[in-house]
Amino acid sequence: MKKITVIGTGYVGLVSGGGISDFGHNVTCADIVESKIKSLQEGEIPIYEPGLNSLVERNVTAGRLSFTTNIDKAIQDAEVIFIAVGTPQGENGEANISAVESVARSIGKNLNGYKVICTKSTVPIGTGDRVCELIRESMPENGEFDYVSNPEFLREGSAVKDFLWPDRVVIGATSEKAFEIMRDVYSPLYVNEKPMLHTNVATAEMIKYAANAFLALKISYINEVANLCEQVGADVHQVAKAMGQDGRISPKFLHPGPGYGGSCFPKDTHAIAALSKKKGTPMNTIDAAIITNNNQKKRMTEKLLNLVGGDFSNKTIGILGLAFKPNTDDVRESSSIDMIQAILEGGGMVNAFDPIANESMKLFFPNLNYCDSWETACNNTDAVAIMTEWNEFRGLSLGELKSIMKSPTILDTRNILSMEKLKEHGFKYDNVGRIKAL
């Protein structure tokens, strides 16, 4: 069992800290935000993530997981230190690593023996060199450490599962000693023969960006295919299914919709695009994916505008789904934000409902009419837009929906409703890339 400190108790830090403690290690999660640590010490989890509450509670009860604001002591007591602070997108598109740099300086000042310093945050390629430089500037003359890049591949909504049962673990280590220590940290996965890839630091940093950017590109591609399907009379569901049955392509991330969002894909695509330009090797495919994603969000607004007669003025629209995907309360870069903004700017009114994310969206739109059910959100509306594919929206009663709406008009941006049933109930409707029911 190793003594491990995770600095940063956001999404990545909390899931990682809980997961590593579940592997049997003694983990301290540290953060400078006192209110966050106080809540965690009282058993309150600040984010919605299936399975996270039980993971944290189980390991706190077992005495393997604790929380503190004493960063210095947490560093001094640890054998391995994970950096898991935020790296938000800066104005120029590059990732802002100021928080990572601050942690590196703190580590240097408190380096009281050999430690492995591991970055879990998503950082630009080359950040490892910067972290090492800052640690060396601050550490005592006899300070000793090894640096590791260990990127996370967590999907919001299934992050606990992804951490405990990953597809692979990437370890960009500066020495064989550091790699062996990290392999020991992940020993349950090694025993279960999960792939553990040993690379240099730059390669590990690149793997993270390359993977996320590729998935974003795949989403943008299928969205453009869907838009072309609408013009030529093809059905994107059948197209995507046939594509996915090709072993070279796979069906994952071939689901057309209103555009990707969340904390990773938008930020990471911009970051790798900015870095590639800075290095004189522009990535034209990623630039195109970013443009396509922005256009897709606008296209959804245009679809809804066409359904309501070209004018949002004095119309009430029900928005079902605020999170960027199901099973999370994260609304960052959600397509719902663009849709709501367009409705409000057009003089319309919004009834909003999400099973989890109402409170999160209030940070962006504090004065919307937030509802506690889809029925309330759709009552007396001129149109409804399904923006997130929550299961309860898949099974909503079209008969009941029609009876409570002012006008039976619906935009299904996630293609989760039966077009035949929509037609049977007399709905005016649109979706993404599908042949309309005759």
C-alpha positions in Angstrom: 0.0 0.0 0.0 1.4 3.4 -1.0 0.7 6.9 0.4 -0.7 8.9 -2.4 -1.8 12.5 -2.6 -4.2 13.8 -5.3 -4.1 17.6 -5.7 -7.4 18.8 -7.0 -10.9 17.5 -6.1 -12.7 18.3 -9.3 -14.1 15.7 -11.6 -10.8 14.0 -12.5 -9.2 14.3 -9.0 -12.2 13.0 -7.1 -12.8 10.0 -9.4 -9.1 9.2 -9.5 -8.7 9.5 -5.7 -11.6 7.3 -5.0 -10.5 4.8 -7.6 -6.9 4.6 -6.4 -8.0 4.2 -2.8 -10.3 1.4 -4.0 -7.1 -0.4 -5.2 -6.0 -0.5 -1.6 -3.8 2.6 -1.3 -3.9 5.3 1.3 -5.1 8.4 -0.6 -5.4 12.0 0.5 -7.3 14.3 -1.8 -6.2 17.9 -1.3 -7.7 21.2 -2.5 -7.3 24.9 -1.7 -11.1 25.4 -1.8 -12.1 25.1 1.9 -15.9 24.8 1.2 -15.3 21.9 -1.2 -13.2 20.0 1.3 -15.6 20.7 4.1 -18.5 19.3 2.0 -16.4 16.2 1.1 -15.5 15.6 4.7 -19.2 15.7 5.5 -20.0 13.1 2.9 -21.4 15.5 0.2 -20.2 14.9 -3.3 -20.1 18.1 -5.4 -20.7 16.5 -8.8 -23.2 14.0 -10.1 -21.5 10.8 -11.3 -23.1 7.4 -11.1 -21.3 5.2 -8.6 -19.1 8.0 -7.2 -20.9 8.4 -3.9 -20.6 4.7 -3.0 -17.0 4.6 -4.2 -16.0 7.6 -1.9 -18.1 6.4 1.0 -16.7 2.9 0.9 -13.1 4.0 1.0 -13.6 6.8 3.5 -15.2 4.2 5.8 -12.3 1.9 5.2 -9.9 4.6 6.3 -8.1 4.7 2.9 -9.5 8.0 1.6 -9.4 11.4 3.3 -9.7 15.1 2.3 -7.6 18.1 3.4 -6.8 21.7 2.6 -3.3 21.4 3.9 -1.5 21.0 0.6 2.0 21.3 2.0 1.5 18.4 4.5 -0.2 16.3 1.9 2.8 16.7 -0.4 5.3 15.9 2.3 3.5 12.8 3.4 3.1 11.3 0.0 5.2 8.8 -2.0 3.3 9.6 -5.2 1.6 12.9 -6.0 -1.1 13.2 -8.7 -1.7 16.7 -10.2 -5.4 16.8 -11.1 -6.3 20.5 -11.2 -8.2 22.2 -14.0 -6.7 23.3 -17.3 -9.4 25.6 -18.8 -9.3 26.9 -22.3 -7.6 30.3 -22.6 -8.6 33.1 -24.9 -6.1 32.0 -27.6 -7.5 28.4 -27.5 -4.5 27.0 -25.7 -5.0 25.2 -22.3 -4.4 27.4 -19.3 -1.9 25.5 -17.1 -1.4 28.2 -14.5 -3.0 25.9 -11.8 -0.6 23.1 -12.8 2.3 25.4 -12.5 1.2 26.6 -9.1 1.0 23.0 -7.9 4.5 22.3 -9.3 6.0 25.1 -7.3 4.3 23.9 -4.1 5.6 20.4 -4.7 9.1 21.7 -5.2 9.0 23.7 -1.9 7.8 20.6 0.0 10.0 17.9 -1.6 11.3 16.2 1.5 12.4 12.9 -0.1 12.1 10.9 -3.4 8.7 11.1 -4.9 6.9 10.3 -8.1 5.1 13.4 -9.5 2.3 12.4 -11.8 0.2 14.7 -14.0 -3.4 13.4 -14.4 -4.7 16.7 -15.8 -5.1 17.1 -19.5 -2.1 19.3 -20.4 -0.5 20.5 -23.6 2.4 18.5 -25.0 5.5 19.8 -23.4 3.9 20.6 -20.0 5.9 17.8 -18.3 9.2 19.7 -19.0 7.7 22.8 -17.5 6.5 21.0 -14.4 10.0 19.5 -13.9 11.6 22.9 -14.4 9.4 24.6 -11.8 9.9 21.8 -9.3 13.7 22.0 -9.7 13.6 25.8 -9.2 11.8 25.4 -5.9 13.2 22.2 -4.4 16.0 21.9 -1.9 19.5 21.0 -3.2 19.1 17.3 -2.2 15.6 17.1 -3.7 14.9 14.0 -5.8 11.9 13.1 -7.9 10.7 11.4 -11.1 8.0 12.7 -13.4 5.2 10.8 -15.0 2.4 11.7 -17.4 -0.7 9.5 -16.7 -3.6 10.9 -18.7 -7.2 10.0 -17.8 -9.7 8.6 -20.2 -12.9 9.1 -18.2 -16.3 9.5 -19.8 -18.7 11.6 -17.8 -21.6 9.4 -16.8 -19.4 6.2 -16.6 -16.2 7.6 -15.1 -16.1 5.2 -12.1 -16.4 2.2 -14.4 -13.8 3.7 -16.8 -11.3 4.2 -13.9 -11.8 0.8 -12.3 -12.1 -1.2 -15.6 -10.1 0.9 -18.2 -9.4 -0.1 -21.8 -5.7 0.7 -21.1 -3.4 2.6 -18.8 -0.9 5.0 -20.3 2.2 5.8 -18.3 4.7 8.3 -19.7 7.6 7.7 -17.3 11.0 9.3 -17.2 12.6 6.3 -15.6 12.1 2.5 -15.1 11.9 3.1 -11.4 9.0 5.5 -11.8 7.2 3.2 -14.2 7.5 0.3 -11.7 6.1 2.5 -8.9 3.1 3.5 -11.1 2.6 -0.1 -12.1 2.3 -0.9 -8.4 -0.2 1.9 -8.0 -2.3 0.2 -10.7 -1.4 -3.3 -9.6 -5.0 -4.7 -9.6 -5.3 -3.7 -13.2 -1.9 -5.2 -14.0 -2.9 -8.5 -12.4 -6.1 -8.5 -14.5 -3.9 -8.0 -17.6 -5.2 -4.6 -18.5 -2.9 -3.1 -21.2 -0.3 -0.9 -19.5 1.6 1.2 -22.1 5.0 2.6 -21.1 5.9 5.6 -23.2 7.9 8.8 -22.8 6.2 11.8 -21.4 5.5 13.7 -24.6 3.9 10.5 -26.2 1.6 10.1 -23.2 0.6 13.7 -23.4 0.0 13.4 -27.1 -2.1 10.2 -26.7 -4.7 12.0 -24.6 -5.2 14.9 -27.1 -5.0 12.6 -30.1 -7.7 10.3 -28.7 -10.1 13.0 -27.7 -9.7 15.0 -30.9 -10.3 11.8 -33.0 -13.5 11.1 -31.2 -14.7 14.7 -31.7 -13.8 14.4 -35.3 -15.8 11.2 -35.6 -18.9 12.9 -34.1 -18.5 15.9 -36.5 -18.1 13.6 -39.4 -21.3 11.6 -38.7 -23.2 14.9 -38.2 -22.1 16.1 -41.6 -23.1 12.7 -43.1 -26.5 13.1 -41.4 -27.0 16.6 -42.9 -26.2 15.2 -46.4 -28.6 12.3 -45.8 -31.4 14.8 -45.3 -30.6 16.3 -48.7 -30.4 13.0 -50.6 -33.2 11.0 -49.0 -30.9 8.6 -47.0 -31.3 7.4 -43.4 -28.3 8.2 -41.3 -29.2 5.5 -38.7 -28.9 2.8 -41.4 -25.8 4.4 -42.8 -24.1 4.6 -39.3 -25.1 1.1 -38.5 -23.5 -0.3 -41.7 -20.4 1.8 -41.1 -20.1 0.6 -37.5 -20.3 -3.1 -38.6 -17.0 -2.5 -40.4 -14.3 -3.6 -38.0 -12.0 -0.8 -39.2 -14.5 1.8 -38.1 -16.6 0.5 -35.1 -20.0 1.8 -34.1 -18.9 4.0 -31.2 -19.3 7.8 -31.6 -21.3 7.3 -34.8 -24.4 8.9 -33.3 -25.6 12.0 -35.0 -27.0 14.8 -32.9 -26.8 18.5 -32.0 -23.0 18.6 -31.7 -20.6 17.6 -29.0 -20.1 19.4 -25.7 -18.8 18.8 -22.2 -15.5 19.6 -20.5 -13.2 17.7 -22.7 -13.9 17.6 -26.5 -14.4 21.4 -27.0 -11.4 22.3 -24.9 -9.1 19.6 -26.1 -9.8 20.1 -29.8 -9.1 23.8 -29.5 -5.9 23.1 -27.5 -4.4 20.7 -30.0 -5.4 22.9 -32.9 -3.7 25.9 -31.2 -0.6 23.9 -30.4 -0.4 22.5 -33.9 -0.5 26.0 -35.4 2.1 27.2 -32.9 4.4 24.4 -33.9 3.9 25.1 -37.6 2.0 21.9 -38.3 -1.7 22.8 -38.5 -4.2 20.0 -38.1 -6.8 20.8 -40.8 -9.1 17.9 -39.9 -9.4 19.1 -36.3 -10.0 22.7 -37.4 -12.8 21.3 -39.6 -14.3 19.3 -36.8 -14.5 22.4 -34.6 -16.2 24.4 -37.4 -18.6 21.6 -38.1 -19.5 21.3 -34.4 -20.3 25.0 -34.2 -22.4 24.8 -37.4 -24.3 21.8 -36.1 -25.5 23.7 -33.1 -26.6 26.5 -35.3 -28.4 24.0 -37.6 -30.4 22.7 -34.7 -31.6 26.2 -33.9 -32.6 26.7 -37.6 -34.5 23.4 -37.6 -36.6 24.5 -34.6 -37.1 28.0 -36.1 -38.4 26.4 -39.2 -40.8 24.2 -37.3 -42.4 27.2 -35.5 -42.8 29.3 -38.6 -39.5 31.2 -38.7 -40.1 33.3 -35.5 -39.6 32.6 -31.8 -41.3 35.8 -30.8 -43.9 35.3 -28.1 -43.6 31.5 -28.4 -43.0 29.2 -25.4 -40.5 26.4 -26.1 -40.0 23.3 -23.9 -36.4 22.3 -23.7 -35.9 18.7 -22.5 -32.4 18.0 -21.5 -29.8 20.5 -20.4 -26.7 18.4 -19.7 -24.4 17.8 -22.7 -25.1 14.0 -22.3 -27.1 11.7 -20.0 -25.9 10.6 -16.6 -24.1 13.8 -15.8 -25.0 17.3 -14.5 -22.3 18.9 -16.7 -23.8 21.6 -19.0 -20.5 23.0 -20.2 -20.6 23.6 -24.0 -24.0 21.9 -24.1 -26.0 22.4 -27.3 -28.9 23.4 -25.1 -27.1 26.6 -24.2 -27.0 27.7 -27.9 -30.6 26.7 -28.4 -31.9 28.5 -25.3 -29.9 31.6 -26.1 -31.3 31.7 -29.7 -34.9 31.4 -28.4 -34.4 34.1 -25.8 -32.8 36.5 -28.3 -35.6 35.8 -30.7 -38.2 36.9 -28.1 -39.3 33.5 -27.0 -39.8 31.9 -23.6 -38.2 28.7 -22.3 -39.5 26.0 -20.0 -36.5 23.9 -19.1 -36.2 20.4 -17.6 -33.3 18.0 -17.0 -33.5 15.2 -14.5 -30.1 16.2 -13.0 -28.8 19.4 -14.5 -31.3 22.2 -13.7 -29.1 23.7 -11.0 -26.1 23.6 -13.2 -27.8 25.5 -16.0 -28.9 28.2 -13.6 -25.3 29.4 -13.7 -25.8 30.3 -17.3 -29.5 31.2 -17.3 -30.7 32.1 -13.8 -34.1 33.4 -14.9 -35.5 30.5 -17.0 -38.7 28.7 -16.0 -37.1 25.5 -14.6 -39.5 22.6 -14.2 -39.5 19.4 -12.2 -40.8 17.1 -14.9 -41.1 16.8 -18.6 -44.8 17.2 -18.4 -44.6 20.6 -16.7 -41.9 21.7 -19.1 -44.1 20.8 -22.1 -47.4 22.2 -20.8 -49.0 24.8 -23.1 -45.9 25.1 -25.3 -45.7 25.9 -29.0 -42.9 23.4 -29.5 -40.5 21.0 -27.7 -36.9 20.3 -28.4 -35.3 17.1 -27.0 -31.6 18.0 -26.5 -30.3 15.2 -24.3 -31.1 11.5 -24.6 -32.2 10.7 -21.1 -34.0 7.4 -20.8 -37.2 9.0 -19.5 -37.4 11.0 -22.7 -37.2 7.9 -24.8 -40.3 6.5 -23.2 -42.4 9.7 -22.9 -46.1 9.2 -23.9 -46.7 11.0 -27.2 -50.4 11.0 -26.5 -50.0 12.8 -23.2 -47.4 15.1 -24.7 -49.8 16.1 -27.5 -52.6 16.7 -25.1 -50.7 19.2 -23.0 -49.0 21.1 -25.8 -50.5 24.2 -27.4 -49.1 23.0 -30.7 -47.9 19.4 -31.3 -44.5 20.3 -32.7 -41.2 18.6 -31.7 -37.5 18.7 -32.6 -35.8 15.4 -31.7 -32.1 16.3 -32.0 -31.1 12.9 -30.6 -33.3 10.7 -32.8 -34.8 8.8 -29.9 -38.5 9.0 -30.8 -40.3 6.8 -33.4 -41.1 8.8 -36.5 -44.0 6.5 -37.3 -45.6 7.2 -33.9 -45.0 10.9 -34.2 -46.8 10.8 -37.5 -49.6 8.7 -36.0 -50.2 11.3 -33.3 -50.2 14.2 -35.7 -46.9 15.8 -34.7 -45.1 18.3 -36.8 -41.5 17.1 -36.3 -37.9 17.1 -37.4 -34.8 15.2 -36.4 -31.2 14.7 -37.6 -30.5 12.9 -40.8 -33.5 10.6 -41.0 -36.1 10.0 -43.7 -39.4 11.4 -42.5 -42.2 8.9 -42.1 -44.6 8.9 -45.0 
